[in-house]
């Protein structure tokens, strides 16, 4: 399973808006997405997004 950015939203994708941010994911991934936490770090060691999921050991 891999996280990727995509510019197109398919008809079977799910759109969720949380705190002003839109997240789109495929229904097949719902098991992995539920309960996940997305965080952004701006430190110079490792800036960027991190995703913690209690449903996947690979996130």
PDB file with SEQRES, HELIX, SHEET and CRYST1 records, atoms N, CA, C and O in Angstrom:
SEQRES   1 A   59  UNK UNK UNK UNK UNK UNK UNK UNK UNK UNK UNK UNK UNK          
SEQRES   2 A   59  UNK UNK UNK UNK UNK UNK UNK UNK UNK UNK UNK UNK UNK          
SEQRES   3 A   59  UNK UNK UNK UNK UNK UNK UNK UNK UNK UNK UNK UNK UNK          
SEQRES   4 A   59  UNK UNK UNK UNK UNK UNK UNK UNK UNK UNK UNK UNK UNK          
SEQRES   5 A   59  UNK UNK UNK UNK UNK UNK UNK                                  
HELIX    1 AA1 UNK A   27  UNK A   29  5                                   3    
HELIX    2 AA2 UNK A   30  UNK A   33  1                                   4    
SHEET    1 AA1 2 UNK A  13  UNK A  18  0                                        
SHEET    2 AA1 2 UNK A  21  UNK A  26 -1                                        
SHEET    1 AA2 2 UNK A  37  UNK A  41  0                                        
SHEET    2 AA2 2 UNK A  48  UNK A  52 -1                                        
CRYST1    1.000    1.000    1.000  90.00  90.00  90.00 P 1           1          
ATOM      1  N   UNK A   1       0.847  -1.167   0.000  1.00  0.00           N  
ATOM      2  CA  UNK A   1       0.000   0.000   0.000  1.00  0.00           C  
ATOM      3  C   UNK A   1       0.893   1.230   0.000  1.00  0.00           C  
ATOM      4  O   UNK A   1       1.897   1.272   0.711  1.00  0.00           O  
ATOM      5  N   UNK A   2       0.535   2.227  -0.790  1.00  0.00           N  
ATOM      6  CA  UNK A   2       1.372   3.410  -0.908  1.00  0.00           C  
ATOM      7  C   UNK A   2       0.510   4.658  -0.938  1.00  0.00           C  
ATOM      8  O   UNK A   2      -0.555   4.681  -1.555  1.00  0.00           O  
ATOM      9  N   UNK A   3       0.978   5.678  -0.274  1.00  0.00           N  
ATOM     10  CA  UNK A   3       0.322   6.982  -0.289  1.00  0.00           C  
ATOM     11  C   UNK A   3       0.818   7.759  -1.491  1.00  0.00           C  
ATOM     12  O   UNK A   3       2.019   7.809  -1.752  1.00  0.00           O  
ATOM     13  N   UNK A   4      -0.109   8.369  -2.226  1.00  0.00           N  
ATOM     14  CA  UNK A   4       0.283   9.157  -3.393  1.00  0.00           C  
ATOM     15  C   UNK A   4      -0.677  10.326  -3.560  1.00  0.00           C  
ATOM     16  O   UNK A   4      -1.838  10.259  -3.158  1.00  0.00           O  
ATOM     17  N   UNK A   5      -0.176  11.383  -4.151  1.00  0.00           N  
ATOM     18  CA  UNK A   5      -1.022  12.529  -4.467  1.00  0.00           C  
ATOM     19  C   UNK A   5      -1.604  12.341  -5.849  1.00  0.00           C  
ATOM     20  O   UNK A   5      -0.926  11.876  -6.765  1.00  0.00           O  
ATOM     21  N   UNK A   6      -2.862  12.704  -5.991  1.00  0.00           N  
ATOM     22  CA  UNK A   6      -3.543  12.549  -7.270  1.00  0.00           C  
ATOM     23  C   UNK A   6      -4.392  13.792  -7.492  1.00  0.00           C  
ATOM     24  O   UNK A   6      -4.989  14.317  -6.552  1.00  0.00           O  
ATOM     25  N   UNK A   7      -4.445  14.255  -8.715  1.00  0.00           N  
ATOM     26  CA  UNK A   7      -5.227  15.450  -9.025  1.00  0.00           C  
ATOM     27  C   UNK A   7      -6.666  15.134  -9.397  1.00  0.00           C  
ATOM     28  O   UNK A   7      -7.498  16.038  -9.459  1.00  0.00           O  
ATOM     29  N   UNK A   8      -6.972  13.869  -9.645  1.00  0.00           N  
ATOM     30  CA  UNK A   8      -8.312  13.486 -10.073  1.00  0.00           C  
ATOM     31  C   UNK A   8      -9.068  12.790  -8.953  1.00  0.00           C  
ATOM     32  O   UNK A   8      -8.500  11.978  -8.223  1.00  0.00           O  
ATOM     33  N   UNK A   9     -10.347  13.109  -8.819  1.00  0.00           N  
ATOM     34  CA  UNK A   9     -11.217  12.431  -7.865  1.00  0.00           C  
ATOM     35  C   UNK A   9     -12.131  11.518  -8.663  1.00  0.00           C  
ATOM     36  O   UNK A   9     -12.868  11.977  -9.536  1.00  0.00           O  
ATOM     37  N   UNK A  10     -12.085  10.237  -8.367  1.00  0.00           N  
ATOM     38  CA  UNK A  10     -12.940   9.270  -9.032  1.00  0.00           C  
ATOM     39  C   UNK A  10     -14.319   9.233  -8.381  1.00  0.00           C  
ATOM     40  O   UNK A  10     -14.480   9.688  -7.248  1.00  0.00           O  
ATOM     41  N   UNK A  11     -15.299   8.704  -9.074  1.00  0.00           N  
ATOM     42  CA  UNK A  11     -16.665   8.644  -8.556  1.00  0.00           C  
ATOM     43  C   UNK A  11     -16.786   7.800  -7.293  1.00  0.00           C  
ATOM     44  O   UNK A  11     -17.664   8.056  -6.470  1.00  0.00           O  
ATOM     45  N   UNK A  12     -15.925   6.802  -7.122  1.00  0.00           N  
ATOM     46  CA  UNK A  12     -16.006   5.942  -5.944  1.00  0.00           C  
ATOM     47  C   UNK A  12     -15.103   6.402  -4.799  1.00  0.00           C  
ATOM     48  O   UNK A  12     -14.990   5.703  -3.792  1.00  0.00           O  
ATOM     49  N   UNK A  13     -14.461   7.556  -4.932  1.00  0.00           N  
ATOM     50  CA  UNK A  13     -13.625   8.106  -3.864  1.00  0.00           C  
ATOM     51  C   UNK A  13     -14.478   8.763  -2.792  1.00  0.00           C  
ATOM     52  O   UNK A  13     -15.584   9.229  -3.066  1.00  0.00           O  
ATOM     53  N   UNK A  14     -13.966   8.798  -1.583  1.00  0.00           N  
ATOM     54  CA  UNK A  14     -14.651   9.415  -0.448  1.00  0.00           C  
ATOM     55  C   UNK A  14     -13.932  10.719  -0.115  1.00  0.00           C  
ATOM     56  O   UNK A  14     -12.706  10.755  -0.020  1.00  0.00           O  
ATOM     57  N   UNK A  15     -14.708  11.790   0.061  1.00  0.00           N  
ATOM     58  CA  UNK A  15     -14.170  13.103   0.404  1.00  0.00           C  
ATOM     59  C   UNK A  15     -14.530  13.423   1.844  1.00  0.00           C  
ATOM     60  O   UNK A  15     -15.701  13.376   2.220  1.00  0.00           O  
ATOM     61  N   UNK A  16     -13.525  13.749   2.653  1.00  0.00           N  
ATOM     62  CA  UNK A  16     -13.725  14.126   4.049  1.00  0.00           C  
ATOM     63  C   UNK A  16     -13.048  15.470   4.254  1.00  0.00           C  
ATOM     64  O   UNK A  16     -11.906  15.659   3.835  1.00  0.00           O  
ATOM     65  N   UNK A  17     -13.744  16.410   4.897  1.00  0.00           N  
ATOM     66  CA  UNK A  17     -13.151  17.716   5.216  1.00  0.00           C  
ATOM     67  C   UNK A  17     -12.999  17.820   6.724  1.00  0.00           C  
ATOM     68  O   UNK A  17     -13.965  17.699   7.477  1.00  0.00           O  
ATOM     69  N   UNK A  18     -11.749  18.048   7.150  1.00  0.00           N  
ATOM     70  CA  UNK A  18     -11.440  18.145   8.567  1.00  0.00           C  
ATOM     71  C   UNK A  18     -10.591  19.380   8.792  1.00  0.00           C  
ATOM     72  O   UNK A  18      -9.519  19.520   8.203  1.00  0.00           O  
ATOM     73  N   UNK A  19     -11.069  20.277   9.646  1.00  0.00           N  
ATOM     74  CA  UNK A  19     -10.340  21.496  10.006  1.00  0.00           C  
ATOM     75  C   UNK A  19      -9.827  22.246   8.778  1.00  0.00           C  
ATOM     76  O   UNK A  19      -8.689  22.716   8.766  1.00  0.00           O  
ATOM     77  N   UNK A  20     -10.666  22.358   7.744  1.00  0.00           N  
ATOM     78  CA  UNK A  20     -10.330  23.126   6.562  1.00  0.00           C  
ATOM     79  C   UNK A  20      -9.494  22.388   5.529  1.00  0.00           C  
ATOM     80  O   UNK A  20      -9.156  22.958   4.491  1.00  0.00           O  
ATOM     81  N   UNK A  21      -9.156  21.132   5.793  1.00  0.00           N  
ATOM     82  CA  UNK A  21      -8.359  20.360   4.855  1.00  0.00           C  
ATOM     83  C   UNK A  21      -9.217  19.254   4.257  1.00  0.00           C  
ATOM     84  O   UNK A  21      -9.939  18.565   4.979  1.00  0.00           O  
ATOM     85  N   UNK A  22      -9.140  19.081   2.941  1.00  0.00           N  
ATOM     86  CA  UNK A  22      -9.883  18.025   2.258  1.00  0.00           C  
ATOM     87  C   UNK A  22      -8.989  16.806   2.074  1.00  0.00           C  
ATOM     88  O   UNK A  22      -7.838  16.913   1.650  1.00  0.00           O  
ATOM     89  N   UNK A  23      -9.544  15.657   2.399  1.00  0.00           N  
ATOM     90  CA  UNK A  23      -8.835  14.397   2.219  1.00  0.00           C  
ATOM     91  C   UNK A  23      -9.727  13.498   1.375  1.00  0.00           C  
ATOM     92  O   UNK A  23     -10.904  13.304   1.677  1.00  0.00           O  
ATOM     93  N   UNK A  24      -9.148  12.955   0.316  1.00  0.00           N  
ATOM     94  CA  UNK A  24      -9.880  12.065  -0.571  1.00  0.00           C  
ATOM     95  C   UNK A  24      -9.192  10.711  -0.540  1.00  0.00           C  
ATOM     96  O   UNK A  24      -7.971  10.622  -0.662  1.00  0.00           O  
ATOM     97  N   UNK A  25      -9.980   9.662  -0.377  1.00  0.00           N  
ATOM     98  CA  UNK A  25      -9.411   8.320  -0.402  1.00  0.00           C  
ATOM     99  C   UNK A  25     -10.387   7.352  -1.054  1.00  0.00           C  
ATOM    100  O   UNK A  25     -11.586   7.612  -1.149  1.00  0.00           O  
ATOM    101  N   UNK A  26      -9.843   6.244  -1.495  1.00  0.00           N  
ATOM    102  CA  UNK A  26     -10.625   5.222  -2.157  1.00  0.00           C  
ATOM    103  C   UNK A  26     -11.301   4.344  -1.108  1.00  0.00           C  
ATOM    104  O   UNK A  26     -10.720   4.066  -0.059  1.00  0.00           O  
ATOM    105  N   UNK A  27     -12.514   3.913  -1.388  1.00  0.00           N  
ATOM    106  CA  UNK A  27     -13.275   3.086  -0.456  1.00  0.00           C  
ATOM    107  C   UNK A  27     -12.514   1.816  -0.066  1.00  0.00           C  
ATOM    108  O   UNK A  27     -12.679   1.320   1.048  1.00  0.00           O  
ATOM    109  N   UNK A  28     -11.691   1.290  -0.960  1.00  0.00           N  
ATOM    110  CA  UNK A  28     -10.905   0.088  -0.656  1.00  0.00           C  
ATOM    111  C   UNK A  28      -9.925   0.319   0.494  1.00  0.00           C  
ATOM    112  O   UNK A  28      -9.499  -0.639   1.139  1.00  0.00           O  
ATOM    113  N   UNK A  29      -9.566   1.563   0.757  1.00  0.00           N  
ATOM    114  CA  UNK A  29      -8.586   1.883   1.799  1.00  0.00           C  
ATOM    115  C   UNK A  29      -9.225   2.312   3.118  1.00  0.00           C  
ATOM    116  O   UNK A  29      -8.517   2.667   4.060  1.00  0.00           O  
ATOM    117  N   UNK A  30     -10.540   2.283   3.193  1.00  0.00           N  
ATOM    118  CA  UNK A  30     -11.235   2.792   4.378  1.00  0.00           C  
ATOM    119  C   UNK A  30     -10.786   2.103   5.667  1.00  0.00           C  
ATOM    120  O   UNK A  30     -10.704   2.749   6.712  1.00  0.00           O  
ATOM    121  N   UNK A  31     -10.500   0.829   5.610  1.00  0.00           N  
ATOM    122  CA  UNK A  31     -10.031   0.101   6.791  1.00  0.00           C  
ATOM    123  C   UNK A  31      -8.750   0.711   7.339  1.00  0.00           C  
ATOM    124  O   UNK A  31      -8.574   0.796   8.554  1.00  0.00           O  
ATOM    125  N   UNK A  32      -7.854   1.137   6.452  1.00  0.00           N  
ATOM    126  CA  UNK A  32      -6.576   1.712   6.876  1.00  0.00           C  
ATOM    127  C   UNK A  32      -6.701   3.171   7.283  1.00  0.00           C  
ATOM    128  O   UNK A  32      -5.938   3.645   8.124  1.00  0.00           O  
ATOM    129  N   UNK A  33      -7.651   3.887   6.700  1.00  0.00           N  
ATOM    130  CA  UNK A  33      -7.801   5.319   6.950  1.00  0.00           C  
ATOM    131  C   UNK A  33      -8.508   5.593   8.281  1.00  0.00           C  
ATOM    132  O   UNK A  33      -8.156   6.543   8.981  1.00  0.00           O  
ATOM    133  N   UNK A  34      -9.497   4.774   8.634  1.00  0.00           N  
ATOM    134  CA  UNK A  34     -10.240   4.992   9.882  1.00  0.00           C  
ATOM    135  C   UNK A  34      -9.304   4.967  11.083  1.00  0.00           C  
ATOM    136  O   UNK A  34      -8.537   4.020  11.263  1.00  0.00           O  
ATOM    137  N   UNK A  35      -9.369   5.996  11.892  1.00  0.00           N  
ATOM    138  CA  UNK A  35      -8.537   6.100  13.083  1.00  0.00           C  
ATOM    139  C   UNK A  35      -7.150   6.669  12.844  1.00  0.00           C  
ATOM    140  O   UNK A  35      -6.377   6.819  13.790  1.00  0.00           O  
ATOM    141  N   UNK A  36      -6.818   6.991  11.592  1.00  0.00           N  
ATOM    142  CA  UNK A  36      -5.499   7.518  11.284  1.00  0.00           C  
ATOM    143  C   UNK A  36      -5.356   8.970  11.728  1.00  0.00           C  
ATOM    144  O   UNK A  36      -6.334   9.715  11.792  1.00  0.00           O  
ATOM    145  N   UNK A  37      -4.131   9.354  12.030  1.00  0.00           N  
ATOM    146  CA  UNK A  37      -3.818  10.723  12.425  1.00  0.00           C  
ATOM    147  C   UNK A  37      -2.783  11.266  11.448  1.00  0.00           C  
ATOM    148  O   UNK A  37      -1.732  10.660  11.241  1.00  0.00           O  
ATOM    149  N   UNK A  38      -3.095  12.423  10.844  1.00  0.00           N  
ATOM    150  CA  UNK A  38      -2.167  13.083   9.926  1.00  0.00           C  
ATOM    151  C   UNK A  38      -1.587  14.291  10.635  1.00  0.00           C  
ATOM    152  O   UNK A  38      -2.328  15.111  11.178  1.00  0.00           O  
ATOM    153  N   UNK A  39      -0.271  14.406  10.634  1.00  0.00           N  
ATOM    154  CA  UNK A  39       0.388  15.508  11.323  1.00  0.00           C  
ATOM    155  C   UNK A  39       1.429  16.114  10.383  1.00  0.00           C  
ATOM    156  O   UNK A  39       1.949  15.435   9.498  1.00  0.00           O  
ATOM    157  N   UNK A  40       1.721  17.382  10.583  1.00  0.00           N  
ATOM    158  CA  UNK A  40       2.755  18.064   9.798  1.00  0.00           C  
ATOM    159  C   UNK A  40       3.821  18.593  10.738  1.00  0.00           C  
ATOM    160  O   UNK A  40       3.516  19.264  11.724  1.00  0.00           O  
ATOM    161  N   UNK A  41       5.056  18.291  10.431  1.00  0.00           N  
ATOM    162  CA  UNK A  41       6.187  18.768  11.217  1.00  0.00           C  
ATOM    163  C   UNK A  41       7.005  19.737  10.366  1.00  0.00           C  
ATOM    164  O   UNK A  41       7.272  19.474   9.193  1.00  0.00           O  
ATOM    165  N   UNK A  42       7.394  20.846  10.962  1.00  0.00           N  
ATOM    166  CA  UNK A  42       8.163  21.854  10.231  1.00  0.00           C  
ATOM    167  C   UNK A  42       9.589  21.952  10.766  1.00  0.00           C  
ATOM    168  O   UNK A  42      10.238  22.988  10.621  1.00  0.00           O  
ATOM    169  N   UNK A  43      10.077  20.876  11.385  1.00  0.00           N  
ATOM    170  CA  UNK A  43      11.455  20.943  11.874  1.00  0.00           C  
ATOM    171  C   UNK A  43      12.428  20.645  10.737  1.00  0.00           C  
ATOM    172  O   UNK A  43      12.035  20.041   9.740  1.00  0.00           O  
ATOM    173  N   UNK A  44      13.658  21.048  10.864  1.00  0.00           N  
ATOM    174  CA  UNK A  44      14.604  20.923   9.766  1.00  0.00           C  
ATOM    175  C   UNK A  44      15.191  19.525   9.640  1.00  0.00           C  
ATOM    176  O   UNK A  44      15.832  19.222   8.633  1.00  0.00           O  
ATOM    177  N   UNK A  45      14.989  18.660  10.642  1.00  0.00           N  
ATOM    178  CA  UNK A  45      15.465  17.279  10.540  1.00  0.00           C  
ATOM    179  C   UNK A  45      14.616  16.448   9.591  1.00  0.00           C  
ATOM    180  O   UNK A  45      15.138  15.686   8.779  1.00  0.00           O  
ATOM    181  N   UNK A  46      13.303  16.603   9.702  1.00  0.00           N  
ATOM    182  CA  UNK A  46      12.404  15.800   8.850  1.00  0.00           C  
ATOM    183  C   UNK A  46      11.085  16.533   8.645  1.00  0.00           C  
ATOM    184  O   UNK A  46      10.059  16.119   9.186  1.00  0.00           O  
ATOM    185  N   UNK A  47      11.098  17.615   7.871  1.00  0.00           N  
ATOM    186  CA  UNK A  47       9.858  18.347   7.634  1.00  0.00           C  
ATOM    187  C   UNK A  47       8.907  17.542   6.746  1.00  0.00           C  
ATOM    188  O   UNK A  47       9.347  16.786   5.879  1.00  0.00           O  
ATOM    189  N   UNK A  48       7.631  17.706   6.963  1.00  0.00           N  
ATOM    190  CA  UNK A  48       6.639  17.051   6.108  1.00  0.00           C  
ATOM    191  C   UNK A  48       5.541  16.391   6.915  1.00  0.00           C  
ATOM    192  O   UNK A  48       5.459  16.541   8.134  1.00  0.00           O  
ATOM    193  N   UNK A  49       4.707  15.662   6.211  1.00  0.00           N  
ATOM    194  CA  UNK A  49       3.569  14.994   6.815  1.00  0.00           C  
ATOM    195  C   UNK A  49       3.959  13.622   7.339  1.00  0.00           C  
ATOM    196  O   UNK A  49       4.803  12.933   6.766  1.00  0.00           O  
ATOM    197  N   UNK A  50       3.322  13.242   8.443  1.00  0.00           N  
ATOM    198  CA  UNK A  50       3.428  11.887   8.951  1.00  0.00           C  
ATOM    199  C   UNK A  50       2.006  11.359   9.136  1.00  0.00           C  
ATOM    200  O   UNK A  50       1.095  12.108   9.488  1.00  0.00           O  
ATOM    201  N   UNK A  51       1.835  10.094   8.901  1.00  0.00           N  
ATOM    202  CA  UNK A  51       0.524   9.452   9.074  1.00  0.00           C  
ATOM    203  C   UNK A  51       0.700   8.287  10.025  1.00  0.00           C  
ATOM    204  O   UNK A  51       1.525   7.402   9.796  1.00  0.00           O  
ATOM    205  N   UNK A  52      -0.084   8.292  11.097  1.00  0.00           N  
ATOM    206  CA  UNK A  52      -0.073   7.197  12.061  1.00  0.00           C  
ATOM    207  C   UNK A  52      -1.421   6.488  11.957  1.00  0.00           C  
ATOM    208  O   UNK A  52      -2.471   7.113  12.101  1.00  0.00           O  
ATOM    209  N   UNK A  53      -1.384   5.195  11.709  1.00  0.00           N  
ATOM    210  CA  UNK A  53      -2.600   4.421  11.574  1.00  0.00           C  
ATOM    211  C   UNK A  53      -2.566   3.220  12.510  1.00  0.00           C  
ATOM    212  O   UNK A  53      -1.626   2.427  12.460  1.00  0.00           O  
ATOM    213  N   UNK A  54      -3.574   3.074  13.362  1.00  0.00           N  
ATOM    214  CA  UNK A  54      -3.615   1.905  14.230  1.00  0.00           C  
ATOM    215  C   UNK A  54      -3.979   0.630  13.452  1.00  0.00           C  
ATOM    216  O   UNK A  54      -3.883  -0.471  13.993  1.00  0.00           O  
ATOM    217  N   UNK A  55      -4.393   0.775  12.198  1.00  0.00           N  
ATOM    218  CA  UNK A  55      -4.870  -0.366  11.405  1.00  0.00           C  
ATOM    219  C   UNK A  55      -3.848  -0.882  10.411  1.00  0.00           C  
ATOM    220  O   UNK A  55      -4.146  -1.808   9.657  1.00  0.00           O  
ATOM    221  N   UNK A  56      -2.654  -0.313  10.387  1.00  0.00           N  
ATOM    222  CA  UNK A  56      -1.650  -0.751   9.427  1.00  0.00           C  
ATOM    223  C   UNK A  56      -0.265  -0.667  10.060  1.00  0.00           C  
ATOM    224  O   UNK A  56       0.068   0.308  10.733  1.00  0.00           O  
ATOM    225  N   UNK A  57       0.518  -1.687   9.836  1.00  0.00           N  
ATOM    226  CA  UNK A  57       1.883  -1.664  10.361  1.00  0.00           C  
ATOM    227  C   UNK A  57       2.850  -0.974   9.410  1.00  0.00           C  
ATOM    228  O   UNK A  57       4.016  -0.775   9.752  1.00  0.00           O  
ATOM    229  N   UNK A  58       2.375  -0.600   8.203  1.00  0.00           N  
ATOM    230  CA  UNK A  58       3.274   0.011   7.204  1.00  0.00           C  
ATOM    231  C   UNK A  58       3.161   1.516   7.125  1.00  0.00           C  
ATOM    232  O   UNK A  58       3.858   2.116   6.308  1.00  0.00           O  
ATOM    233  N   UNK A  59       2.327   2.168   7.924  1.00  0.00           N  
ATOM    234  CA  UNK A  59       2.178   3.631   7.868  1.00  0.00           C  
ATOM    235  C   UNK A  59       3.094   4.297   8.844  1.00  0.00           C  
ATOM    236  O   UNK A  59       3.108   5.524   8.939  1.00  0.00           O  
TER     237      UNK A  59                                                      
END                                                                             
